[in-house]
Amino acid sequence: MLKSLLGQSAESRAAAFLQTRGLKLVARNWRSRFGEIDLIMQDDSTLVFVEVRLRSRSDFGGAAASVTPAKQKKLLATARQYLATLKTLPPCRFDVVALSGDDAPDWIRNAFDDMG
């Protein structure tokens, strides 16, 4: 329970951070049979799939390094499912917002390859 509350808090913090930078929230915790996308945001004409990572320690590379190739594959599959619900396909990218304690969020744009 505590872990899910921390996750929800981290997602809210990341969404607020991105909104102050001009992105608009489209969906939160969007699920498919492949997995879940924490945040889906709009950045001008680009649809942004955001993975939020919270780490209390930076061992093993910290929050950003925890988005493994296996996790990326799940995010890509889930994003494809989301895009299948749209009439037209917008440009897309995958971002990571890494949070550690009270430090400023680390926003990594184009954190990994897109649909190609």
Residue pairs with C-beta under 8 A, 6 or more apart in sequence:
6 54
7 52
7 54
10 52
10 53
10 54
10 99
11 28
11 29
11 38
11 39
11 52
13 99
13 105
14 38
14 39
14 50
14 52
14 97
14 99
14 105
15 25
15 28
15 39
15 41
17 97
17 105
17 107
18 25
18 39
18 41
18 48
18 50
18 97
18 107
19 25
21 107
22 43
22 44
23 41
23 42
23 43
23 48
24 41
24 42
25 39
25 40
25 41
26 40
26 41
26 42
26 47
27 37
27 39
27 40
27 82
28 38
28 39
28 40
29 36
29 37
29 38
30 36
30 37
30 40
30 78
30 82
31 78
32 77
32 78
32 81
32 82
33 81
34 74
34 77
34 78
34 81
35 74
35 75
35 77
35 78
36 78
37 49
37 50
37 51
37 75
37 78
37 79
37 82
38 50
38 51
38 52
39 48
39 49
39 50
39 52
39 97
40 47
40 48
40 49
40 50
40 82
41 47
41 48
41 50
42 48
43 93
45 90
45 91
46 90
46 91
46 92
46 93
47 83
47 90
47 91
47 92
47 93
48 92
48 93
48 94
48 95
49 75
49 78
49 79
49 82
49 92
49 93
49 94
49 95
50 94
50 95
50 96
50 97
51 67
51 71
51 75
51 94
51 95
51 96
51 97
51 111
52 96
52 97
52 99
53 63
53 64
53 66
53 67
53 96
53 97
53 98
53 99
54 63
54 99
54 100
55 62
55 63
55 66
55 98
55 99
55 100
56 100
56 101
57 100
58 100
60 66
62 98
62 100
63 96
63 98
63 99
63 100
63 106
64 96
64 98
64 106
64 108
64 111
67 75
67 96
67 111
67 112
72 94
72 112
72 113
75 94
76 94
76 115
79 92
79 94
79 115
80 115
83 89
83 92
83 115
92 114
92 115
93 109
93 110
93 114
94 110
94 111
94 112
94 113
94 114
95 107
95 108
95 109
95 110
95 111
96 107
96 108
96 111
97 105
97 106
97 107
97 108
98 105
98 106
98 108
99 105
99 106
100 106
